[in-house]
Amino acid sequence: MNKLHIEVQPATAALERFGKSLQAVIERRTPRAYSGIGFENMAQFGEVFSPKRWELIESLKASGPLSIYALAKMLKRHYRNVYKDVGILSEWMVISKDENGKVFVPWDEIDVRMALVKQAA
């Protein structure tokens, strides 16, 4: 399964994962495959993943590859706004373009996680 991991967590967690992968390479082991992006807090996450962008992702996955024009028409949204959202989601690796210039969601699953901070006892 082709899965994108999206995590809201301190940067130290991402650095720890990187350290484990680097250690595996140093020990001549193959590091575990991981496709993911991270955010320090929910405010950063919310700047990228608005409700309209989630709707775009879900609709595009259901329909398959589309031109941005066809996607905007399907979503009943203005082309300029969809074009902007496609650009942002492409930068974050959530959607891709094929050889014909059509956009698509390359993931079978997007796993969003937020670690809760433990409270002192």
DSSP file (Angstrom, degrees, kcal/mol; ACC not computed):
  #  RESIDUE AA STRUCTURE BP1 BP2  ACC     N-H-->O    O-->H-N    N-H-->O    O-->H-N    TCO  KAPPA ALPHA  PHI   PSI    X-CA   Y-CA   Z-CA
    1    1 A M              0   0    0      0, 0.0     2,-0.9     0, 0.0   106,-0.0   0.000 360.0 360.0 360.0 134.9    0.0    0.0    0.0
    2    2 A N        +     0   0    0    104,-0.1   106,-3.0     2,-0.0   107,-1.5  -0.794 360.0 179.0 -90.2 105.1    1.3    3.4   -1.0
    3    3 A K  E     -a  109   0A   0     -2,-0.9     2,-0.5   104,-0.2    32,-0.4  -0.918  24.1-154.6-121.2 135.0    0.8    5.5    2.2
    4    4 A L  E     -a  110   0A   0    105,-2.4   107,-2.9    -2,-0.4     2,-0.5  -0.922  16.0-150.6-102.5 127.1    1.6    9.2    3.0
    5    5 A H  E     -ab 111  36A   0     30,-2.8    32,-2.5    -2,-0.5     2,-0.5  -0.857  11.6-172.8 -98.8 128.5    2.2    9.9    6.7
    6    6 A I  E     -ab 112  37A   0    105,-3.3   107,-2.9    -2,-0.5     2,-0.4  -0.987  11.5-176.1-120.4 122.9    1.3   13.4    7.9
    7    7 A E  E     -ab 113  38A   0     30,-2.3    32,-2.6    -2,-0.5     2,-0.7  -0.956  25.9-154.9-127.1 138.7    2.3   14.1   11.5
    8    8 A V  E     +ab 114  39A   0    105,-2.6   107,-1.6    -2,-0.4    32,-0.2  -0.939  52.9 118.7-105.8 108.6    1.9   17.0   13.9
    9    9 A Q        -     0   0    0     30,-2.5    -2,-0.1    -2,-0.7     5,-0.1  -0.974  68.6 -70.7-162.4 164.6    4.8   16.6   16.3
   10   10 A P    >>  -     0   0    0      0, 0.0     3,-1.5     0, 0.0     4,-0.8  -0.316  46.3-115.4 -63.5 152.2    7.9   18.3   17.6
   11   11 A A  H 3> S+     0   0    0      1,-0.3     4,-2.2     2,-0.2     5,-0.2   0.770 111.4  72.0 -60.0 -25.6   10.8   18.5   15.1
   12   12 A T  H 3> S+     0   0    0      1,-0.2     4,-2.1     2,-0.2    -1,-0.3   0.836  91.9  56.4 -61.8 -31.7   12.8   16.3   17.5
   13   13 A A  H <> S+     0   0    0     -3,-1.5     4,-2.0     2,-0.2    -1,-0.2   0.909 108.1  46.6 -66.8 -41.5   10.6   13.3   16.5
   14   14 A A  H  X S+     0   0    0     -4,-0.8     4,-2.4     2,-0.2    -2,-0.2   0.894 111.9  51.3 -66.7 -39.3   11.5   13.8   12.8
   15   15 A L  H  X S+     0   0    0     -4,-2.2     4,-2.5     1,-0.2    -2,-0.2   0.873 107.9  52.6 -64.8 -36.6   15.1   14.2   13.6
   16   16 A E  H  X S+     0   0    0     -4,-2.1     4,-2.0     2,-0.2    -1,-0.2   0.914 109.5  48.4 -64.3 -43.0   15.0   11.0   15.6
   17   17 A R  H  X S+     0   0    0     -4,-2.0     4,-2.0     2,-0.2    -2,-0.2   0.908 112.0  49.9 -63.4 -42.1   13.5    9.1   12.7
   18   18 A F  H  X S+     0   0    0     -4,-2.4     4,-2.8     1,-0.2    -2,-0.2   0.913 108.1  53.8 -61.6 -42.9   16.2   10.5   10.4
   19   19 A G  H  X S+     0   0    0     -4,-2.5     4,-2.4     1,-0.2    -2,-0.2   0.890 107.6  49.9 -59.6 -41.2   18.9    9.4   12.9
   20   20 A K  H  X S+     0   0    0     -4,-2.0     4,-2.0     2,-0.2    -1,-0.2   0.896 111.9  48.0 -64.8 -40.3   17.6    5.9   12.8
   21   21 A S  H  X S+     0   0    0     -4,-2.0     4,-2.0     2,-0.2    -2,-0.2   0.916 112.1  49.2 -66.3 -42.7   17.6    5.8    9.0
   22   22 A L  H  X S+     0   0    0     -4,-2.8     4,-2.5     1,-0.2    -2,-0.2   0.905 109.5  52.1 -62.6 -41.9   21.1    7.3    8.9
   23   23 A Q  H  X S+     0   0    0     -4,-2.4     4,-2.1     1,-0.2    -1,-0.2   0.899 107.4  52.7 -62.2 -40.6   22.3    4.7   11.5
   24   24 A A  H  <>S+     0   0    0     -4,-2.0     5,-3.5     2,-0.2    -1,-0.2   0.910 110.2  48.0 -61.2 -42.4   20.8    1.9    9.3
   25   25 A V  H ><5S+     0   0    0     -4,-2.0     3,-1.7     3,-0.2    -2,-0.2   0.917 110.0  51.7 -64.9 -43.2   22.8    3.2    6.2
   26   26 A I  H 3<5S+     0   0    0     -4,-2.5    -1,-0.2     1,-0.3    -2,-0.2   0.876 110.4  49.1 -60.1 -37.5   26.0    3.5    8.3
   27   27 A E  T 3<5S-     0   0    0     -4,-2.1    -1,-0.3    -5,-0.2    -2,-0.2   0.303 119.7-113.9 -85.5   9.7   25.5   -0.2    9.3
   28   28 A R  T < 5S+     0   0    0     -3,-1.7     2,-0.3     1,-0.2    -3,-0.2   0.788  74.0 132.9  61.6  31.1   24.9   -1.1    5.7
   29   29 A R      < -     0   0    0     -5,-3.5    -1,-0.2    -6,-0.2    -2,-0.1  -0.790  64.9-107.7-103.8 154.6   21.2   -2.0    6.3
   30   30 A T        -     0   0    0     -2,-0.3     3,-0.1    -3,-0.1    -5,-0.1  -0.716  36.8-127.6 -81.5 122.2   18.4   -0.8    4.2
   31   31 A P        -     0   0    0      0, 0.0     2,-0.2     0, 0.0   -10,-0.1  -0.341  32.1 -93.6 -67.8 153.0   16.4    1.8    6.0
   32   32 A R        -     0   0    0      1,-0.1     2,-0.1    -2,-0.0    -8,-0.0  -0.447  45.6-109.1 -65.4 133.3   12.6    1.3    6.3
   33   33 A A        +     0   0    0     -2,-0.2     2,-0.3    -3,-0.1    -1,-0.1  -0.404  45.3 173.6 -65.1 137.8   10.8    3.1    3.5
   34   34 A Y        -     0   0    0     -2,-0.1     2,-0.6    -3,-0.1   -30,-0.1  -0.943  21.0-171.2-151.9 124.6    8.9    6.2    4.7
   35   35 A S        +     0   0    0    -32,-0.4   -30,-2.8    -2,-0.3     2,-0.3  -0.961  37.6 133.8-115.2 112.6    7.0    8.8    2.9
   36   36 A G  E     -b    5   0A   0     -2,-0.6     2,-0.3   -32,-0.2   -30,-0.2  -0.996  40.0-154.8-158.5 160.9    5.9   11.6    5.2
   37   37 A I  E     -b    6   0A   0    -32,-2.5   -30,-2.3    -2,-0.3     2,-0.3  -0.959  20.3-153.5-134.2 153.3    5.6   15.2    6.0
   38   38 A G  E     -b    7   0A   0     -2,-0.3     2,-0.4   -32,-0.2   -30,-0.2  -0.931   9.7-161.6-134.7 155.6    5.5   16.9    9.4
   39   39 A F  E     -b    8   0A   0    -32,-2.6   -30,-2.5    -2,-0.3     3,-0.1  -0.976  20.2-140.2-131.1 144.1    4.2   20.0   11.1
   40   40 A E  S    S-     0   0    0     -2,-0.4     2,-0.3   -32,-0.2    -1,-0.1   0.813  84.1  -0.5 -72.8 -31.0    5.2   21.5   14.4
   41   41 A N  S  > S-     0   0    0      1,-0.1     4,-1.8    -3,-0.0     3,-0.2  -0.939  76.5 -97.6-153.5 171.6    1.7   22.4   15.4
   42   42 A M  H  > S+     0   0    0     -2,-0.3     4,-2.8     1,-0.2     5,-0.2   0.786 116.3  62.6 -67.7 -28.1   -2.0   22.3   14.3
   43   43 A A  H  > S+     0   0    0      2,-0.2     4,-1.3     1,-0.2    -1,-0.2   0.931 106.3  44.8 -63.3 -44.4   -1.8   25.9   13.1
   44   44 A Q  H  > S+     0   0    0     -3,-0.2     4,-1.0     2,-0.2     3,-0.3   0.922 113.6  50.5 -63.6 -44.1    0.8   25.0   10.5
   45   45 A F  H >X S+     0   0    0     -4,-1.8     4,-2.8     1,-0.2     3,-0.8   0.921 108.5  52.5 -58.0 -45.6   -1.1   21.9    9.5
   46   46 A G  H 3< S+     0   0    0     -4,-2.8    -1,-0.2     1,-0.2    -2,-0.2   0.764 100.2  62.1 -65.4 -27.0   -4.3   24.0    9.1
   47   47 A E  H 3< S+     0   0    0     -4,-1.3    -1,-0.2    -3,-0.3     3,-0.2   0.829 116.3  31.0 -66.6 -31.3   -2.5   26.4    6.8
   48   48 A V  H << S+     0   0    0     -4,-1.0     2,-0.9    -3,-0.8    -2,-0.2   0.862 119.7  49.9 -92.9 -43.1   -1.9   23.6    4.3
   49   49 A F     <  +     0   0    0     -4,-2.8    -1,-0.2    -5,-0.2    -2,-0.1  -0.649  68.2 165.5-108.1  77.4   -4.9   21.3    4.8
   50   50 A S     >  -     0   0    0     -2,-0.9     4,-2.1    -3,-0.2     3,-0.2  -0.402  52.9-103.7 -79.4 163.9   -8.1   23.4    4.7
   51   51 A P  H  > S+     0   0    0      0, 0.0     4,-2.2     0, 0.0     5,-0.1   0.881 123.0  54.1 -56.6 -38.5  -11.5   21.7    4.3
   52   52 A K  H  > S+     0   0    0      1,-0.2     4,-2.1     2,-0.2     5,-0.1   0.878 107.9  49.6 -64.5 -37.2  -11.6   22.7    0.6
   53   53 A R  H  > S+     0   0    0      2,-0.2     4,-2.5    -3,-0.2    -1,-0.2   0.869 109.1  51.3 -71.4 -35.5   -8.2   21.1    0.0
   54   54 A W  H  X S+     0   0    0     -4,-2.1     4,-2.7     2,-0.2     5,-0.2   0.912 109.8  50.8 -64.1 -40.6   -9.3   17.9    1.7
   55   55 A E  H  X S+     0   0    0     -4,-2.2     4,-2.6    -5,-0.2     5,-0.2   0.914 110.0  50.2 -60.7 -42.4  -12.4   17.9   -0.6
   56   56 A L  H  X S+     0   0    0     -4,-2.1     4,-2.7     2,-0.2     5,-0.2   0.932 111.1  48.5 -60.1 -47.5  -10.0   18.4   -3.6
   57   57 A I  H  X S+     0   0    0     -4,-2.5     4,-2.3     1,-0.2    -2,-0.2   0.937 114.0  45.5 -59.5 -49.2   -7.8   15.5   -2.5
   58   58 A E  H  X S+     0   0    0     -4,-2.7     4,-2.0     1,-0.2    -1,-0.2   0.911 115.2  46.6 -63.2 -43.9  -10.8   13.1   -2.0
   59   59 A S  H  X S+     0   0    0     -4,-2.6     4,-2.1    -5,-0.2    -1,-0.2   0.902 112.9  49.3 -66.4 -41.5  -12.5   14.1   -5.2
   60   60 A L  H  X S+     0   0    0     -4,-2.7     4,-2.2    -5,-0.2    45,-0.2   0.889 110.5  50.1 -67.0 -39.1   -9.3   13.8   -7.2
   61   61 A K  H  < S+     0   0    0     -4,-2.3    -1,-0.2    -5,-0.2    -2,-0.2   0.912 112.9  47.4 -64.1 -41.3   -8.6   10.4   -5.8
   62   62 A A  H  < S+     0   0    0     -4,-2.0    -2,-0.2    -5,-0.2    -1,-0.2   0.855 118.6  39.7 -68.7 -35.0  -12.1    9.2   -6.6
   63   63 A S  H  < S-     0   0    0     -4,-2.1    -2,-0.2     1,-0.2    -1,-0.2   0.788 100.6-136.9 -87.5 -27.9  -12.0   10.5  -10.2
   64   64 A G     <  -     0   0    0     -4,-2.2    -1,-0.2    -5,-0.2    39,-0.1  -0.409  58.2  -5.9  90.4-177.9   -8.5    9.7  -11.2
   65   65 A P  S    S+     0   0    0      0, 0.0     2,-0.3     0, 0.0    39,-0.2  -0.170  72.3 168.2 -55.5 135.1   -6.1   12.0  -13.2
   66   66 A L  B     -C  103   0B   0     37,-2.0    37,-2.9    35,-0.0     2,-0.1  -0.959  38.3-105.9-141.0 157.0   -7.7   15.3  -14.4
   67   67 A S     >  -     0   0    0     -2,-0.3     4,-2.4    35,-0.3     5,-0.2  -0.474  39.0-113.2 -72.0 159.0   -6.7   18.6  -15.8
   68   68 A I  H  > S+     0   0    0     33,-0.3     4,-2.8     1,-0.2     5,-0.2   0.888 119.4  54.3 -62.7 -37.5   -6.9   21.4  -13.3
   69   69 A Y  H  > S+     0   0    0      2,-0.2     4,-2.3     1,-0.2    -1,-0.2   0.940 110.0  45.4 -60.3 -47.8   -9.7   22.9  -15.5
   70   70 A A  H  > S+     0   0    0      1,-0.2     4,-2.5     2,-0.2    -2,-0.2   0.878 113.0  51.5 -64.9 -37.2  -11.7   19.7  -15.3
   71   71 A L  H  X S+     0   0    0     -4,-2.4     4,-2.5     2,-0.2    -2,-0.2   0.929 109.9  48.5 -64.6 -45.6  -11.0   19.4  -11.5
   72   72 A A  H  X>S+     0   0    0     -4,-2.8     5,-2.4     1,-0.2     4,-0.9   0.908 112.6  48.8 -60.5 -42.1  -12.2   23.0  -10.9
   73   73 A K  H ><5S+     0   0    0     -4,-2.3     3,-0.6     2,-0.2    -1,-0.2   0.922 111.4  49.0 -63.9 -44.3  -15.4   22.3  -13.0
   74   74 A M  H 3<5S+     0   0    0     -4,-2.5    -2,-0.2     1,-0.2    -1,-0.2   0.890 115.2  44.2 -62.2 -39.9  -16.0   19.1  -11.1
   75   75 A L  H 3<5S-     0   0    0     -4,-2.5    -1,-0.2    -5,-0.2    -2,-0.2   0.569 106.9-127.9 -81.3  -8.9  -15.6   20.9   -7.7
   76   76 A K  T <<5 +     0   0    0     -4,-0.9     2,-0.3    -3,-0.6    -3,-0.2   0.918  66.4 130.2  58.3  45.1  -17.7   23.9   -8.9
   77   77 A R      < -     0   0    0     -5,-2.4    -1,-0.2    -6,-0.1     2,-0.1  -0.858  68.2 -87.3-124.7 160.5  -14.8   26.2   -7.8
   78   78 A H     >  -     0   0    0     -2,-0.3     4,-2.0     1,-0.1     3,-0.4  -0.446  34.4-127.4 -68.2 138.0  -13.0   29.0   -9.6
   79   79 A Y  H  > S+     0   0    0      1,-0.2     4,-3.1     2,-0.2     5,-0.2   0.893 106.9  56.3 -52.7 -46.4  -10.1   27.8  -11.7
   80   80 A R  H  > S+     0   0    0      1,-0.2     4,-2.0     2,-0.2    -1,-0.2   0.883 108.5  46.9 -58.0 -41.5   -7.6   30.2  -10.1
   81   81 A N  H  > S+     0   0    0     -3,-0.4     4,-2.4     2,-0.2    -1,-0.2   0.904 114.0  46.6 -68.8 -41.2   -8.4   28.9   -6.6
   82   82 A V  H  X S+     0   0    0     -4,-2.0     4,-2.9     2,-0.2     5,-0.2   0.907 110.5  53.8 -66.6 -40.8   -8.1   25.3   -7.6
   83   83 A Y  H  X S+     0   0    0     -4,-3.1     4,-2.1    -5,-0.2    -2,-0.2   0.917 110.3  47.3 -58.1 -44.5   -4.8   26.1   -9.4
   84   84 A K  H  X S+     0   0    0     -4,-2.0     4,-2.3    -5,-0.2    -2,-0.2   0.928 112.8  48.3 -62.9 -46.3   -3.4   27.6   -6.2
   85   85 A D  H  X S+     0   0    0     -4,-2.4     4,-2.8     1,-0.2     5,-0.2   0.899 110.0  52.0 -63.0 -40.6   -4.6   24.6   -4.1
   86   86 A V  H  X S+     0   0    0     -4,-2.9     4,-2.1     1,-0.2    -1,-0.2   0.914 109.3  51.0 -61.5 -42.4   -3.0   22.2   -6.6
   87   87 A G  H  X S+     0   0    0     -4,-2.1     4,-2.1    -5,-0.2    -2,-0.2   0.924 112.6  44.9 -60.6 -45.6    0.3   24.1   -6.4
   88   88 A I  H  X S+     0   0    0     -4,-2.3     4,-1.5     1,-0.2    -2,-0.2   0.932 114.4  47.7 -65.7 -46.2    0.3   24.0   -2.6
   89   89 A L  H  <>S+     0   0    0     -4,-2.8     5,-2.5     1,-0.2     6,-1.0   0.821 110.6  53.2 -67.2 -29.5   -0.6   20.3   -2.4
   90   90 A S  H ><5S+     0   0    0     -4,-2.1     3,-1.8    -5,-0.2    -1,-0.2   0.910 105.2  53.9 -68.3 -42.3    2.0   19.5   -5.0
   91   91 A E  H 3<5S+     0   0    0     -4,-2.1    -2,-0.2     1,-0.3    -1,-0.2   0.845 109.5  48.7 -58.7 -33.6    4.7   21.3   -3.0
   92   92 A W  T 3<5S-     0   0    0     -4,-1.5    -1,-0.3    -5,-0.1    -2,-0.2   0.269 116.0-116.4 -92.0  11.0    3.7   19.1    0.0
   93   93 A M  T < 5S+     0   0    0     -3,-1.8    -3,-0.2     2,-0.2    -2,-0.1   0.660  82.5 119.7  67.5  19.1    3.8   15.9   -2.1
   94   94 A V  S   <S+     0   0    0     -5,-2.5    13,-0.4    -6,-0.2     2,-0.3   0.845  78.3  22.2 -84.5 -34.7    0.1   15.2   -1.7
   95   95 A I  S    S-     0   0    0     -6,-1.0     2,-0.3    -9,-0.2    10,-0.2  -0.914  70.4-164.3-128.8 160.4   -0.7   15.3   -5.4
   96   96 A S  E     -D  104   0B   0      8,-2.8     8,-2.5    -2,-0.3     2,-0.4  -0.827  18.2-119.9-134.3 169.8    1.4   14.8   -8.5
   97   97 A K  E     -D  103   0B   0     -2,-0.3     6,-0.2     6,-0.2     2,-0.1  -0.932  23.7-141.3-113.6 141.0    1.2   15.5  -12.2
   98   98 A D    >   -     0   0    0      4,-2.9     3,-2.0    -2,-0.4     6,-0.0  -0.275  39.9 -86.1 -88.7-177.2    1.5   12.8  -14.9
   99   99 A E  T 3  S+     0   0    0      1,-0.3    -1,-0.1     2,-0.1    -2,-0.0   0.674 128.8  54.7 -65.6 -17.2    3.3   13.0  -18.2
  100  100 A N  T 3  S-     0   0    0      2,-0.1    -1,-0.3   -33,-0.0     3,-0.1   0.366 120.3-106.3 -95.8   3.5    0.1   14.5  -19.8
  101  101 A G  S <  S+     0   0    0     -3,-2.0   -33,-0.3     1,-0.3     2,-0.3   0.538  75.1 138.2  84.6   6.1    0.0   17.3  -17.2
  102  102 A K        -     0   0    0    -35,-0.1    -4,-2.9   -37,-0.1    -1,-0.3  -0.628  49.6-128.2 -85.8 145.5   -3.0   15.9  -15.4
  103  103 A V  E     +CD  66  97B   0    -37,-2.9   -37,-2.0    -2,-0.3     2,-0.3  -0.656  33.6 164.7 -93.7 149.4   -3.0   15.9  -11.6
  104  104 A F  E     - D   0  96B   0     -8,-2.5    -8,-2.8    -2,-0.3   -43,-0.1  -0.973  41.4-108.2-154.9 163.9   -3.6   12.9   -9.5
  105  105 A V        -     0   0    0     -2,-0.3   -10,-0.2   -45,-0.2   -11,-0.1  -0.896  24.7-166.5 -98.4 114.0   -3.3   11.6   -5.9
  106  106 A P        +     0   0    0      0, 0.0     2,-0.3     0, 0.0    -1,-0.1   0.479  59.4  90.9 -81.4   0.3   -0.5    9.0   -5.9
  107  107 A W        -     0   0    0    -13,-0.4  -104,-0.2     1,-0.1     3,-0.1  -0.726  56.2-161.8-101.8 144.1   -1.4    7.7   -2.4
  108  108 A D  S    S+     0   0    0   -106,-3.0     2,-0.3    -2,-0.3  -105,-0.2   0.705  87.1  13.7 -84.8 -25.6   -3.7    4.8   -1.5
  109  109 A E  E     -a    3   0A   0   -107,-1.5  -105,-2.4     2,-0.0     2,-0.5  -0.996  59.8-154.4-151.1 143.3   -3.9    6.2    2.0
  110  110 A I  E     -a    4   0A   0     -2,-0.3     2,-0.7  -107,-0.2  -105,-0.2  -0.985  16.4-160.4-120.3 118.5   -3.1    9.4    3.9
  111  111 A D  E     -a    5   0A   0   -107,-2.9  -105,-3.3    -2,-0.5     2,-0.5  -0.883   5.6-168.0-103.9 113.7   -2.4    8.8    7.6
  112  112 A V  E     +a    6   0A   0     -2,-0.7     2,-0.4  -107,-0.2  -105,-0.2  -0.894  11.6 175.9-106.0 127.1   -2.7   11.9    9.7
  113  113 A R  E     -a    7   0A   0   -107,-2.9  -105,-2.6    -2,-0.5     2,-0.4  -0.974  17.8-169.9-133.7 145.6   -1.5   11.7   13.3
  114  114 A M  E     -a    8   0A   0     -2,-0.4     2,-0.3  -107,-0.2  -105,-0.2  -0.970  20.5-138.6-134.5 119.2   -1.1   14.1   16.1
  115  115 A A        -     0   0    0   -107,-1.6     2,-0.4    -2,-0.4    -2,-0.0  -0.594  18.5-136.6 -75.2 132.2    0.8   13.2   19.2
  116  116 A L        -     0   0    0     -2,-0.3     2,-0.3     1,-0.0    -1,-0.0  -0.740  20.7-116.9 -89.8 138.0   -0.9   14.4   22.4
  117  117 A V        -     0   0    0     -2,-0.4     2,-0.2     1,-0.1    -1,-0.0  -0.553  28.4-120.2 -75.3 132.8    1.4   15.9   25.1
  118  118 A K        -     0   0    0     -2,-0.3     2,-0.3     1,-0.1    -1,-0.1  -0.521  25.3-133.2 -72.1 137.9    1.5   13.9   28.3
  119  119 A Q        -     0   0    0     -2,-0.2     2,-0.1     1,-0.1    -1,-0.1  -0.674  26.7-100.2 -91.2 148.6    0.4   15.9   31.3
  120  120 A A              0   0    0     -2,-0.3    -1,-0.1     1,-0.1     0, 0.0  -0.373 360.0 360.0 -65.1 143.1    2.4   15.8   34.5
  121  121 A A              0   0    0     -2,-0.1    -1,-0.1    -3,-0.0    -2,-0.0   0.465 360.0 360.0 -78.4 360.0    0.9   13.5   37.2
